[in-house]
């Protein structure tokens, strides 16, 4: 099966004044296969979010390499990395990161702006995504007029607007209710059926029932890898 993401001896070091340093990631070697649902686990402070930021190209490793589709992107320019994210990676954030003054459809359509997509087409594609998320009654509502679960679905629609190969979610169920969690899991499994690769960082044990690869982090180190049969 094709490897879609690989890290080789990846370190992430934050310098807080010499000689003190924080080693958020230490010598991470992992591979993520195409069309798998991957779970990254570990206690708070173990490096989960840092690892997501590195493999999603939001951040760069201090040392080591990150390969996407076999290409070493570690030394790419910021412009190149931005284009990769626009075309390849959909990001779902723990706190949604929605723009507070914009209605749902404009939040969803926002990633299309740098691509030069005209407003009429942005709105059409955004509304299609919101209908899929069962949010047709919230198309013109700003985030403050939506529940946490609804805001999460808007953020999912935004992550998927460019039909990315990889979907990365950081603690996606921590701020939503049980009903919204079930909707979110249904969406993830539908994405997997469509051939997407999904990487989730979470403390929520519910993901253990769905994940095919589980990476366990502790103190910035990868201490265990578990592979399961495909769902």
C-alpha positions as CSV (number, residue, x, y, z in Angstrom):
1,X,0.0,0.0,0.0
2,X,1.2,3.5,-0.8
3,X,2.9,5.6,1.9
4,X,1.4,9.0,1.8
5,X,3.3,10.6,4.7
6,X,6.7,9.7,6.1
7,X,8.9,11.3,8.8
8,X,12.5,10.5,9.1
9,X,14.4,11.3,12.4
10,X,12.1,14.4,12.8
11,X,13.0,16.7,15.7
12,X,11.2,19.8,16.8
13,X,13.1,22.0,19.3
14,X,11.9,25.2,20.7
15,X,14.5,27.6,22.2
16,X,13.4,29.6,25.2
17,X,16.7,31.4,25.8
18,X,20.0,29.7,26.0
19,X,20.9,27.2,27.2
20,X,17.3,26.1,27.8
21,X,15.5,24.3,25.0
22,X,12.3,22.3,24.7
23,X,12.4,19.1,22.7
24,X,8.8,18.8,21.6
25,X,9.6,16.0,19.1
26,X,12.6,13.6,19.2
27,X,13.7,11.4,16.4
28,X,10.2,10.6,15.1
29,X,10.2,7.9,12.4
30,X,6.7,7.0,11.2
31,X,4.8,6.3,8.0
32,X,1.1,6.8,7.2
33,X,-0.4,4.7,4.5
34,X,-3.0,5.9,2.0
35,X,-6.6,5.4,2.9
36,X,-6.0,4.7,6.5
37,X,-7.6,6.2,9.6
38,X,-4.6,7.0,11.9
39,X,-4.9,8.0,15.6
40,X,-2.1,9.8,17.5
41,X,-2.4,9.3,21.2
42,X,-0.5,10.4,24.3
43,X,-0.8,12.6,27.4
44,X,-1.0,16.3,27.3
45,X,2.4,17.7,26.4
46,X,3.5,14.6,24.6
47,X,3.9,16.3,21.3
48,X,0.7,15.4,19.5
49,X,-0.2,18.8,18.2
50,X,3.4,19.5,17.3
51,X,3.6,16.3,15.3
52,X,0.4,17.3,13.4
53,X,1.8,20.7,12.7
54,X,4.9,19.2,11.3
55,X,3.3,16.6,9.1
56,X,0.7,19.1,7.8
57,X,3.6,21.5,6.9
58,X,2.2,24.2,9.2
59,X,5.5,24.0,11.0
60,X,9.0,22.7,10.0
61,X,11.1,20.1,11.8
62,X,14.2,21.4,13.4
63,X,16.0,18.3,12.1
64,X,15.0,15.3,9.9
65,X,12.7,15.1,6.9
66,X,9.0,15.1,6.1
67,X,7.9,13.4,2.9
68,X,4.5,13.8,1.3
69,X,3.8,11.4,-1.6
70,X,7.5,10.5,-1.5
71,X,8.7,14.2,-1.9
72,X,10.9,15.7,0.8
73,X,9.0,18.9,1.7
74,X,11.2,19.8,4.6
75,X,13.2,22.5,2.7
76,X,10.3,23.8,0.6
77,X,9.7,27.6,0.6
78,X,6.7,29.0,2.6
79,X,4.9,29.6,-0.7
80,X,5.4,26.0,-1.9
81,X,4.2,24.7,1.4
82,X,1.1,26.9,1.3
83,X,0.3,25.5,-2.1
84,X,0.6,22.0,-0.9
85,X,-1.8,22.7,2.0
86,X,-4.3,24.3,-0.4
87,X,-4.3,21.3,-2.7
88,X,-3.5,18.3,-0.6
89,X,-4.3,18.8,3.1
90,X,-7.5,19.6,4.9
91,X,-7.1,20.9,8.5
92,X,-9.7,20.6,11.3
93,X,-8.8,22.5,14.4
94,X,-9.8,21.9,18.0
95,X,-11.2,25.4,18.5
96,X,-12.7,25.6,14.9
97,X,-10.7,28.8,14.0
98,X,-13.7,30.2,12.2
99,X,-13.8,33.9,11.2
100,X,-16.3,35.4,13.6
101,X,-17.9,38.1,11.4
102,X,-18.4,35.9,8.3
103,X,-21.4,33.7,7.6
104,X,-21.0,30.0,7.4
105,X,-20.7,29.9,3.6
106,X,-17.9,32.5,3.5
107,X,-16.0,30.6,6.2
108,X,-16.2,27.4,4.2
109,X,-15.3,29.2,1.0
110,X,-12.3,31.1,2.5
111,X,-9.6,28.6,1.2
112,X,-10.8,29.2,-2.3
113,X,-9.9,32.9,-2.2
114,X,-6.1,32.4,-2.7
115,X,-6.9,30.2,-5.7
116,X,-8.7,33.0,-7.5
117,X,-12.1,31.3,-7.6
118,X,-14.9,33.7,-8.4
119,X,-17.5,34.6,-5.7
120,X,-20.4,32.8,-7.5
121,X,-18.4,29.6,-7.8
122,X,-17.2,29.9,-4.2
123,X,-20.7,30.3,-2.9
124,X,-22.0,27.3,-5.0
125,X,-19.2,25.0,-3.8
126,X,-19.6,26.2,-0.2
127,X,-23.3,25.6,-0.2
128,X,-22.9,22.1,-1.6
129,X,-20.5,21.3,1.3
130,X,-22.8,22.8,3.9
131,X,-25.8,20.8,2.6
132,X,-23.7,17.7,2.9
133,X,-23.0,18.6,6.5
134,X,-26.8,19.1,7.1
135,X,-26.3,22.8,7.7
136,X,-28.5,24.3,5.0
137,X,-30.4,26.3,7.6
138,X,-27.1,27.9,8.8
139,X,-25.6,29.0,5.5
140,X,-25.9,32.7,6.4
141,X,-25.3,32.5,10.1
142,X,-22.1,33.7,11.7
143,X,-20.3,31.3,14.2
144,X,-21.8,33.0,17.3
145,X,-25.3,31.9,16.2
146,X,-24.3,28.3,15.9
147,X,-23.7,25.5,18.4
148,X,-20.3,24.0,19.0
149,X,-21.3,20.9,16.9
150,X,-22.5,23.1,14.1
151,X,-19.3,25.2,14.1
152,X,-17.3,22.0,14.0
153,X,-19.2,20.9,10.9
154,X,-18.5,24.2,9.3
155,X,-14.8,23.7,10.0
156,X,-15.0,20.2,8.4
157,X,-16.7,21.7,5.3
158,X,-14.0,24.3,5.1
159,X,-11.3,21.6,5.4
160,X,-12.9,19.6,2.6
161,X,-13.7,22.4,0.1
162,X,-10.7,21.6,-2.0
163,X,-11.2,17.8,-1.9
164,X,-7.8,17.1,-0.2
165,X,-6.1,13.7,-0.1
166,X,-5.3,14.1,3.6
167,X,-7.5,15.2,6.4
168,X,-5.8,16.2,9.7
169,X,-7.9,16.8,12.8
170,X,-6.5,18.0,16.2
171,X,-8.7,17.0,19.2
172,X,-11.8,17.3,17.0
173,X,-14.3,16.1,19.6
174,X,-13.1,18.0,22.6
175,X,-15.6,21.0,22.2
176,X,-18.7,19.3,20.8
177,X,-21.6,17.2,22.2
178,X,-22.2,13.5,21.9
179,X,-24.6,13.8,19.0
180,X,-22.1,15.9,17.1
181,X,-19.4,13.4,17.8
182,X,-21.4,10.7,16.1
183,X,-22.1,12.9,13.1
184,X,-18.3,13.6,12.9
185,X,-17.4,9.9,13.0
186,X,-19.9,9.2,10.3
187,X,-18.3,11.9,8.2
188,X,-14.8,10.5,8.8
189,X,-15.8,7.0,7.8
190,X,-17.5,8.3,4.6
191,X,-14.3,10.2,3.8
192,X,-12.3,7.0,4.3
193,X,-14.7,5.1,1.9
194,X,-13.9,7.8,-0.6
195,X,-10.2,7.0,-0.4
196,X,-9.0,9.8,1.9
197,X,-6.3,9.4,4.5
198,X,-7.3,10.7,7.9
199,X,-5.0,11.6,10.8
200,X,-6.6,12.4,14.2
201,X,-4.9,13.5,17.4
202,X,-7.2,12.8,20.3
203,X,-7.6,11.8,24.0
204,X,-11.1,10.5,23.2
205,X,-11.2,6.7,23.5
206,X,-14.0,6.5,20.9
207,X,-11.4,6.7,18.1
208,X,-9.8,3.5,19.3
209,X,-12.8,1.7,17.7
210,X,-12.2,3.2,14.3
211,X,-8.5,3.6,13.9
212,X,-6.3,1.2,11.8
213,X,-3.0,2.6,12.9
214,X,-2.3,4.0,16.4
215,X,0.8,6.0,17.2
216,X,1.6,6.5,20.9
217,X,3.7,9.5,21.9
218,X,5.3,10.3,25.3
219,X,7.7,13.2,26.0
220,X,8.1,13.9,22.3
221,X,9.0,10.3,21.5
222,X,7.2,7.7,19.5
223,X,7.0,4.8,21.9
224,X,4.6,2.4,20.3
225,X,2.9,1.7,16.9
226,X,-0.2,-0.5,16.6
227,X,-1.6,-1.8,13.4
228,X,-5.1,-3.1,13.0
229,X,-7.2,-4.6,10.3
230,X,-8.8,-2.2,7.9
231,X,-12.4,-1.2,8.8
